[in-house]
Amino acid sequence: MRKIKDKEVRWGVLGVGDVCEKKSAPAMNLVENSRLVAVMRRDEEKVQDYAKRHGVPKWYTDADELINDPEVNAIYIATPPHVHKALTLKAAAAGKPVYVEKPMARTYEECKSMIAACEAANVPLFVAYYRRALPHFVKIKELIQEGAIGDVRYVNIQMNQVLVPEVVSNLDNNWRVNPEMAGGGYFYDLASHQLDFLDFALGPIKSAKGFKTNQAGIYEAEDMVTAAFEFESGVMGSGSWCFSSSKVSEMDLTTIIGNKGQISYETFGAGKLHLETENGQKECFEFELPHHIQYFLIQAIVGELLGEGSSPSTGESAARTNWVMEEIG
């Protein structure tokens, strides 16, 4: 069923920053029946520059002016998480569908408020967990459903990153390690993608526990997290995230282990996965990633708004990821 009255989606973007240069907003002009018509950023010089470089007809420095622009019929919130809730409530009050960057909010409570506001206004809420629509992640889910690795027993996430020098020298401008703005540190920024995909592939997590600490002492947020979790299906999981490791320990590896094989992949790497089964099959599946990485998810959202499909990422699914991260620590 069509979610908007119009025959095309006309996007307005709040907080048009780095993520909008390549990953997301340009795709809004490439998807059929979708146009980017207005952008907003508080810095007038920067928003003018973005609009000029990307050919966007209108720009604003005030969020309310963009939200209330009658030409805009869908809102994309590309700001840091600390204003996701406030802007979502405003967009919902204006009766406009919302697409919000991940993580959905700083806390699970904020997520619930966003969902309630959109339900009350009868507008859909989508979240930018775009891996749910990328072909190699869709393939992973298909392989699991087809029984390629048998019954899934457990999953393990390992992520180690070096402390990036730019992070140390630019802490004042790095909201990703400011819990007041981001809800946490790089765990919230990166593990949210990993945990959300596992929700998509294996179903919801029903319980989670963990430990977090700050070992390097460079910034306020956590830089080391370990976790154990259990899915509703009975599949078990574990993970470790270290954001101050050595170069030789750098790793981005998730392994899903079944009773007949395993699937392994990088969450933030190339578009490929490795399948290994007990009958000797070893296969690497490779997929070309879209130039604008959010293209397929935005295409699905436009389809749902026009009554021609459905988005795999919603406020309800994304809120579960916030809940899991809070349970971990």
Sine and cosine of phi, psi and omega as CSV:
sin_phi,cos_phi,sin_psi,cos_psi,sin_omega,cos_omega
0.00,0.00,0.71,-0.70,-0.02,-1.00
-0.87,0.50,0.71,-0.70,-0.03,-1.00
-0.99,-0.15,-0.20,0.98,0.09,-1.00
-0.74,-0.67,0.37,-0.93,-0.04,-1.00
-0.98,0.21,-0.53,0.85,-0.07,-1.00
-0.94,0.33,0.26,-0.97,0.01,-1.00
-0.99,-0.10,0.04,1.00,0.08,-1.00
-0.58,-0.81,0.41,-0.91,0.04,-1.00
-0.99,-0.13,0.83,-0.56,-0.01,-1.00
-0.91,-0.41,0.96,-0.26,-0.16,-0.99
-0.99,0.12,0.60,-0.80,0.26,-0.97
-0.86,-0.51,0.73,-0.69,-0.08,-1.00
-0.94,-0.33,0.81,-0.59,0.09,-1.00
-0.99,-0.15,0.81,-0.58,0.00,-1.00
0.98,0.20,0.81,0.59,-0.10,-1.00
-0.98,0.21,1.00,-0.07,-0.05,-1.00
-0.85,-0.53,-0.57,-0.82,-0.14,-0.99
-0.85,0.53,-0.68,0.73,-0.08,-1.00
-0.89,0.45,-0.35,0.94,-0.04,-1.00
-1.00,0.02,-0.11,0.99,-0.02,-1.00
-0.93,0.36,-0.68,0.73,-0.06,-1.00
-0.72,-0.70,-0.66,0.75,-0.17,-0.98
-0.90,0.43,-0.66,0.75,-0.23,-0.97
-0.82,-0.57,-0.96,0.29,-0.22,-0.98
-0.81,0.59,-0.67,0.74,0.01,-1.00
-0.85,0.53,-0.49,0.87,0.01,-1.00
-0.91,0.41,-0.40,0.92,-0.02,-1.00
-0.92,0.40,-0.35,0.94,0.07,-1.00
-1.00,-0.05,-0.12,0.99,-0.02,-1.00
-0.98,-0.19,-0.47,0.88,0.02,-1.00
-0.95,0.32,0.65,-0.76,0.00,-1.00
-0.88,0.47,0.65,-0.76,0.01,-1.00
0.88,0.48,0.58,0.82,-0.01,-1.00
-0.61,-0.79,0.70,-0.71,0.03,-1.00
-0.64,-0.77,0.58,-0.81,0.14,-0.99
-1.00,-0.08,0.93,-0.38,-0.15,-0.99
-0.94,-0.35,-0.30,0.95,-0.03,-1.00
-0.41,-0.91,0.55,-0.83,0.05,-1.00
-0.74,-0.67,0.41,-0.91,-0.02,-1.00
-0.66,-0.75,0.67,-0.75,0.15,-0.99
-0.41,-0.91,0.57,-0.82,-0.07,-1.00
-0.92,0.39,-0.51,0.86,0.01,-1.00
-0.98,0.18,0.94,-0.33,-0.11,-0.99
-0.88,0.47,-0.67,0.74,-0.03,-1.00
-0.89,0.45,-0.66,0.75,-0.04,-1.00
-0.95,0.31,-0.62,0.79,-0.02,-1.00
-0.95,0.31,-0.58,0.81,0.09,-1.00
-0.89,0.46,-0.68,0.73,-0.01,-1.00
-0.89,0.46,-0.69,0.72,0.01,-1.00
-0.88,0.47,-0.73,0.68,-0.04,-1.00
-0.87,0.49,-0.64,0.77,-0.01,-1.00
-0.93,0.37,-0.71,0.70,-0.06,-1.00
-0.93,0.36,-0.53,0.85,-0.07,-1.00
-0.97,-0.24,0.08,1.00,0.07,-1.00
0.92,0.39,0.59,0.81,0.01,-1.00
-1.00,0.01,0.80,-0.60,-0.13,-0.99
-0.89,0.45,-0.61,0.79,-0.12,-0.99
-0.79,-0.62,0.55,-0.84,0.07,-1.00
-0.67,-0.75,0.45,-0.89,-0.02,-1.00
-0.68,-0.73,0.36,-0.93,0.18,-0.98
-0.93,-0.38,0.03,1.00,-0.01,-1.00
-0.84,-0.54,0.80,-0.60,-0.07,-1.00
-0.90,0.44,-0.66,0.76,-0.03,-1.00
-0.88,0.47,-0.60,0.80,0.00,-1.00
-0.90,0.43,-0.66,0.76,0.04,-1.00
-0.93,0.37,-0.71,0.70,-0.03,-1.00
-0.85,0.52,-0.61,0.79,-0.06,-1.00
-1.00,-0.03,0.08,1.00,0.09,-1.00
-0.91,0.41,0.88,-0.47,-0.07,-1.00
-0.90,0.43,-0.36,0.93,0.03,-1.00
-0.96,0.28,-0.50,0.87,0.00,-1.00
-0.97,0.22,0.82,-0.57,0.03,-1.00
-0.86,-0.51,0.14,0.99,0.12,-0.99
-0.44,-0.90,0.63,-0.77,-0.09,-1.00
-0.92,-0.39,0.77,-0.64,0.13,-0.99
-0.94,-0.34,0.87,-0.49,-0.01,-1.00
-0.99,-0.15,0.95,-0.30,-0.08,-1.00
-0.93,-0.36,0.36,0.93,0.00,-1.00
-0.99,0.15,0.15,-0.99,0.22,-0.98
-0.88,0.47,0.32,-0.95,-0.17,-0.99
-0.89,0.45,-0.39,0.92,-0.14,-0.99
-0.91,0.42,-0.28,0.96,0.05,-1.00
-0.91,-0.41,0.15,0.99,0.00,-1.00
-0.86,0.51,-0.71,0.70,-0.04,-1.00
-0.89,0.45,-0.78,0.62,-0.07,-1.00
-0.87,0.50,-0.68,0.74,-0.03,-1.00
-0.95,0.30,-0.58,0.82,0.05,-1.00
-0.89,0.45,-0.68,0.73,0.01,-1.00
-0.89,0.46,-0.62,0.78,0.02,-1.00
-0.92,0.38,-0.70,0.72,-0.01,-1.00
-0.90,0.43,-0.66,0.75,0.02,-1.00
-0.90,0.44,-0.67,0.75,0.02,-1.00
-0.88,0.48,-0.48,0.88,0.04,-1.00
-0.99,0.11,-0.03,1.00,0.05,-1.00
0.97,0.22,0.47,0.88,-0.07,-1.00
-0.89,-0.45,0.70,-0.72,0.04,-1.00
-0.84,0.54,0.48,-0.88,-0.09,-1.00
-0.84,-0.54,0.74,-0.68,0.18,-0.98
-0.86,-0.51,0.88,-0.47,-0.13,-0.99
-0.86,-0.52,0.59,-0.81,0.02,-1.00
-0.91,0.42,0.29,-0.96,0.04,-1.00
-0.99,-0.14,0.38,-0.92,-0.21,0.98
-0.87,0.49,0.41,-0.91,-0.14,-0.99
-0.83,0.56,-0.61,0.80,0.00,-1.00
-0.28,-0.96,-0.02,-1.00,0.01,-1.00
-0.97,0.25,-0.52,0.86,-0.09,-1.00
-0.66,-0.75,0.30,-0.96,0.07,-1.00
-0.91,0.42,-0.58,0.81,0.03,-1.00
-0.88,0.47,-0.67,0.75,0.05,-1.00
-0.89,0.45,-0.63,0.78,0.03,-1.00
-0.87,0.50,-0.71,0.70,-0.03,-1.00
-0.89,0.46,-0.60,0.80,0.03,-1.00
-0.91,0.41,-0.63,0.78,0.02,-1.00
-0.91,0.42,-0.69,0.72,0.01,-1.00
-0.89,0.46,-0.70,0.71,-0.02,-1.00
-0.89,0.46,-0.65,0.76,-0.01,-1.00
-0.91,0.42,-0.66,0.75,-0.01,-1.00
-0.94,0.33,-0.60,0.80,0.06,-1.00
-0.91,0.42,-0.67,0.74,0.00,-1.00
-0.90,0.45,-0.57,0.82,-0.01,-1.00
-1.00,0.03,-0.09,1.00,-0.02,-1.00
0.85,0.52,0.70,0.72,0.08,-1.00
-0.84,-0.55,0.58,-0.82,-0.01,-1.00
-0.97,0.26,0.44,-0.90,0.01,-1.00
-0.79,-0.61,0.84,-0.55,-0.01,-1.00
-0.86,-0.51,0.45,-0.89,-0.01,-1.00
-0.77,-0.64,0.57,-0.82,-0.18,-0.98
-0.98,0.19,0.74,0.68,0.17,-0.98
-1.00,0.04,0.98,0.21,-0.19,-0.98
-0.97,0.25,-0.23,0.97,0.03,-1.00
-0.90,0.44,-0.40,0.92,0.07,-1.00
-0.87,0.49,-0.31,0.95,-0.03,-1.00
-0.91,-0.42,-0.02,1.00,0.02,-1.00
-0.98,0.18,0.63,-0.78,-0.18,-0.98
-0.87,0.50,-0.61,0.79,-0.05,-1.00
-0.96,0.28,-0.47,0.88,0.08,-1.00
-0.97,0.25,-0.60,0.80,0.09,-1.00
-0.88,0.47,-0.62,0.78,0.03,-1.00
-0.89,0.45,-0.65,0.76,0.03,-1.00
-0.85,0.53,-0.73,0.68,0.00,-1.00
-0.89,0.46,-0.65,0.76,0.01,-1.00
-0.89,0.46,-0.69,0.72,0.00,-1.00
-0.88,0.48,-0.65,0.76,0.02,-1.00
-0.90,0.44,-0.72,0.69,-0.04,-1.00
-0.92,0.40,-0.52,0.85,0.02,-1.00
-0.98,0.21,-0.14,0.99,0.00,-1.00
0.99,0.13,0.37,0.93,-0.06,-1.00
-0.87,0.50,-0.50,0.87,0.03,-1.00
-0.90,-0.43,0.32,0.95,0.02,-1.00
0.96,0.29,-0.52,-0.85,0.04,-1.00
-0.98,0.18,0.80,-0.60,-0.03,-1.00
-0.95,0.33,0.77,-0.63,0.00,-1.00
-0.99,-0.13,-0.79,0.61,0.00,-1.00
-0.37,-0.93,0.21,-0.98,0.02,-1.00
-0.74,-0.68,0.58,-0.82,0.02,-1.00
-0.76,-0.66,0.74,-0.67,0.04,-1.00
-0.93,-0.37,0.78,-0.63,0.11,-0.99
-0.81,-0.59,0.83,-0.55,0.03,-1.00
-0.66,-0.75,0.88,-0.47,0.07,-1.00
-0.81,-0.59,0.75,-0.66,0.06,-1.00
-0.72,-0.70,0.53,-0.85,0.09,-1.00
-0.97,0.25,0.38,-0.93,0.08,-1.00
-0.97,0.25,0.93,-0.37,-0.11,-0.99
-0.95,0.31,0.78,-0.63,-0.03,-1.00
-0.82,0.57,-0.59,0.81,-0.01,-1.00
-0.89,0.45,-0.51,0.86,0.03,-1.00
-0.91,0.41,-0.68,0.74,-0.04,-1.00
-0.92,0.39,-0.64,0.76,-0.10,-0.99
-1.00,0.06,-0.15,0.99,-0.10,-0.99
-0.73,-0.69,0.64,0.77,-0.11,-0.99
-0.90,0.44,-0.58,0.82,-0.07,-1.00
-0.89,0.46,-0.48,0.87,-0.05,-1.00
-0.97,-0.25,0.10,1.00,-0.05,-1.00
-0.97,-0.22,1.00,-0.02,-0.05,-1.00
-0.92,0.39,-0.31,0.95,-0.05,-1.00
-0.93,0.38,-0.30,0.95,0.05,-1.00
-0.91,-0.41,0.32,0.95,0.06,-1.00
-0.94,-0.34,0.98,-0.22,-0.07,-1.00
-0.85,0.52,-0.50,0.87,0.02,-1.00
-0.90,0.44,-0.50,0.87,0.00,-1.00
-0.99,-0.15,-0.58,0.82,-0.15,-0.99
-0.97,-0.26,-0.25,0.97,-0.09,-1.00
1.00,-0.03,-0.41,0.91,0.01,-1.00
-0.17,-0.98,-0.50,-0.87,0.02,-1.00
-0.93,-0.37,-0.63,-0.78,-0.01,-1.00
-0.91,0.42,-0.38,0.93,0.09,-1.00
-0.87,0.50,-0.71,0.71,0.03,-1.00
-0.92,0.38,-0.58,0.82,-0.06,-1.00
-0.96,0.29,-0.68,0.74,-0.14,-0.99
-0.97,-0.23,-0.72,0.69,-0.02,-1.00
-0.89,0.45,-0.42,0.91,0.04,-1.00
-0.86,0.52,-0.64,0.77,0.06,-1.00
-0.89,0.45,-0.71,0.71,-0.06,-1.00
-0.91,0.41,-0.72,0.70,-0.04,-1.00
-0.94,0.34,-0.58,0.81,0.03,-1.00
-0.91,0.41,-0.65,0.76,0.01,-1.00
-0.90,0.43,-0.63,0.78,0.01,-1.00
-0.91,0.42,-0.55,0.83,0.12,-0.99
-0.87,0.49,-0.65,0.76,0.00,-1.00
-0.93,0.38,-0.68,0.74,-0.11,-0.99
-0.99,0.11,-0.57,0.82,-0.15,-0.99
-0.88,-0.48,-0.08,1.00,-0.03,-1.00
1.00,-0.10,0.08,-1.00,-0.07,-1.00
-0.90,0.44,0.52,-0.86,0.16,-0.99
-1.00,0.06,0.74,-0.68,-0.05,-1.00
-0.99,-0.17,-0.35,0.94,0.06,-1.00
-0.46,-0.89,0.53,-0.85,-0.02,-1.00
-0.46,-0.89,0.58,-0.81,0.06,-1.00
-0.64,-0.77,0.35,-0.94,0.02,-1.00
-0.13,-0.99,0.00,-1.00,0.07,-1.00
-0.75,-0.67,0.56,-0.83,0.10,-1.00
-0.65,-0.76,0.45,-0.89,0.03,-1.00
-0.39,-0.92,0.11,-0.99,0.12,-0.99
-0.84,-0.54,0.96,-0.28,-0.10,-1.00
-1.00,-0.01,-0.58,0.82,-0.07,-1.00
-1.00,0.09,-0.41,0.91,0.05,-1.00
0.93,0.38,0.42,0.91,-0.04,-1.00
-1.00,0.08,-0.58,0.81,0.00,-1.00
-0.66,-0.75,0.10,-1.00,-0.14,-0.99
-0.95,0.30,-0.64,0.77,-0.10,-0.99
-0.93,0.36,0.27,-0.96,0.06,-1.00
-0.88,0.47,0.56,-0.83,0.10,-1.00
-0.82,-0.57,0.09,1.00,0.04,-1.00
-0.53,-0.85,0.81,-0.59,-0.03,-1.00
-0.68,-0.74,0.68,-0.74,0.20,-0.98
-0.81,-0.58,0.48,-0.88,-0.10,-1.00
-0.46,-0.89,0.44,-0.90,0.18,-0.98
-0.74,-0.68,0.63,-0.78,-0.05,-1.00
-0.50,-0.87,0.33,-0.94,-0.03,-1.00
-0.74,-0.67,0.76,-0.65,0.03,-1.00
-0.99,0.13,0.35,-0.93,0.05,-1.00
-0.86,0.51,-0.47,0.88,-0.01,-1.00
-0.96,0.29,-0.20,0.98,-0.07,-1.00
0.99,-0.17,-0.19,0.98,0.08,-1.00
-0.89,0.45,0.66,-0.75,-0.01,-1.00
-0.98,-0.20,0.35,-0.94,-0.01,-1.00
-0.52,-0.86,0.40,-0.92,0.07,-1.00
-0.52,-0.85,0.33,-0.95,0.02,-1.00
-0.30,-0.95,0.40,-0.92,0.11,-0.99
-0.61,-0.79,0.68,-0.73,-0.03,-1.00
-0.75,-0.66,0.90,-0.43,0.02,-1.00
-0.86,-0.52,0.86,-0.51,-0.04,-1.00
-0.95,-0.32,0.44,0.90,0.10,-0.99
-0.55,-0.84,0.64,0.77,-0.03,-1.00
-1.00,0.10,0.02,-1.00,0.11,-0.99
-1.00,0.09,0.24,-0.97,0.01,-1.00
-0.87,0.49,-0.63,0.78,-0.06,-1.00
-0.93,0.37,-0.30,0.95,-0.02,-1.00
-0.99,-0.15,0.01,1.00,-0.04,-1.00
-0.82,0.57,0.70,-0.71,-0.08,-1.00
-0.34,-0.94,0.61,-0.79,0.17,-0.99
-0.64,-0.77,1.00,-0.05,-0.10,-0.99
-0.62,-0.78,0.81,-0.58,0.15,-0.99
-0.87,-0.48,0.74,-0.67,0.00,-1.00
-0.83,-0.56,0.79,-0.61,0.06,-1.00
-0.95,-0.30,0.89,-0.46,-0.13,-0.99
-0.96,-0.29,0.79,-0.61,0.08,-1.00
-0.91,-0.42,-0.02,-1.00,0.00,-1.00
-0.99,0.11,0.00,1.00,0.06,-1.00
-0.76,-0.65,0.12,0.99,0.00,-1.00
0.27,-0.96,-0.17,-0.99,0.00,-1.00
-0.50,-0.86,0.41,-0.91,0.08,-1.00
-0.84,-0.54,0.72,-0.69,0.05,-1.00
-0.75,-0.66,0.50,-0.87,-0.06,-1.00
-0.28,-0.96,0.33,-0.94,0.16,-0.99
-0.99,-0.11,0.74,-0.67,0.03,-1.00
-0.96,0.29,-0.56,0.83,-0.10,-0.99
-0.92,-0.40,0.31,0.95,-0.04,-1.00
-0.97,-0.23,-0.49,-0.87,-0.01,-1.00
-0.94,0.35,0.18,-0.98,-0.05,-1.00
-0.99,0.12,0.89,0.46,-0.02,-1.00
-0.60,-0.80,0.29,-0.96,0.03,-1.00
-0.56,-0.83,0.36,-0.93,-0.02,-1.00
-0.88,-0.48,0.77,-0.64,0.05,-1.00
-0.92,-0.40,0.76,-0.64,0.05,-1.00
-0.71,-0.71,0.80,-0.60,-0.07,-1.00
-0.86,-0.51,0.23,-0.97,-0.08,-1.00
-0.94,0.34,-0.29,0.96,0.04,-1.00
-1.00,0.02,0.21,0.98,0.09,-1.00
0.99,-0.10,-0.04,1.00,0.01,-1.00
-0.94,0.35,0.80,-0.60,0.13,-0.99
-0.77,-0.64,0.90,-0.43,-0.10,-1.00
-0.65,-0.76,0.68,-0.73,0.08,-1.00
-0.94,-0.35,0.86,-0.51,0.04,-1.00
-0.99,-0.13,0.80,-0.60,0.00,-1.00
-0.84,-0.54,0.67,-0.75,-0.01,-1.00
-0.75,-0.66,0.58,-0.81,0.07,-1.00
-0.98,0.18,0.78,-0.63,0.02,-1.00
-0.99,0.11,0.56,-0.83,0.02,-1.00
-0.92,0.40,0.49,-0.87,0.01,-1.00
-0.86,0.52,-0.65,0.76,0.10,-1.00
-0.97,-0.25,0.95,-0.31,-0.26,-0.97
-0.89,0.46,-0.38,0.93,0.02,-1.00
-1.00,-0.02,0.11,0.99,-0.12,-0.99
-0.81,0.59,-0.78,0.63,-0.11,-0.99
-0.92,0.39,-0.59,0.81,0.04,-1.00
-0.94,0.35,-0.68,0.73,0.04,-1.00
-0.88,0.48,-0.62,0.78,0.05,-1.00
-0.87,0.49,-0.66,0.75,0.01,-1.00
-0.92,0.38,-0.63,0.77,0.01,-1.00
-0.91,0.41,-0.71,0.70,0.05,-1.00
-0.86,0.51,-0.67,0.74,0.03,-1.00
-0.86,0.51,-0.70,0.71,0.00,-1.00
-0.91,0.42,-0.67,0.74,-0.01,-1.00
-0.89,0.45,-0.51,0.86,-0.03,-1.00
-0.99,-0.12,0.13,0.99,0.07,-1.00
0.97,0.23,0.46,0.89,-0.07,-1.00
-0.84,-0.54,0.38,0.92,0.00,-1.00
0.32,-0.95,-0.35,-0.94,0.01,-1.00
-0.49,-0.87,0.48,-0.88,0.03,-1.00
-1.00,0.04,0.68,-0.73,0.05,-1.00
-0.98,0.21,-0.18,0.98,-0.03,-1.00
-0.87,-0.50,0.86,-0.51,-0.04,-1.00
-0.79,-0.61,0.11,-0.99,0.10,-0.99
-0.87,0.50,-0.63,0.77,-0.01,-1.00
-0.89,0.45,-0.71,0.70,-0.02,-1.00
-0.93,0.36,-0.64,0.77,-0.03,-1.00
-0.94,0.35,-0.56,0.83,0.03,-1.00
-0.89,0.46,-0.55,0.83,0.03,-1.00
-0.87,0.49,-0.61,0.80,0.01,-1.00
-0.91,0.40,-0.67,0.74,0.08,-1.00
-0.86,0.51,-0.65,0.76,0.01,-1.00
-0.88,0.47,-0.70,0.71,0.00,-1.00
-0.88,0.47,-0.70,0.72,-0.03,-1.00
-0.89,0.45,-0.60,0.80,0.04,-1.00
-0.93,0.37,-0.63,0.77,0.02,-1.00
-0.90,0.44,-0.57,0.82,0.01,-1.00
-0.93,0.36,-0.59,0.81,0.04,-1.00
0.44,-0.90,0.00,0.00,0.00,0.00
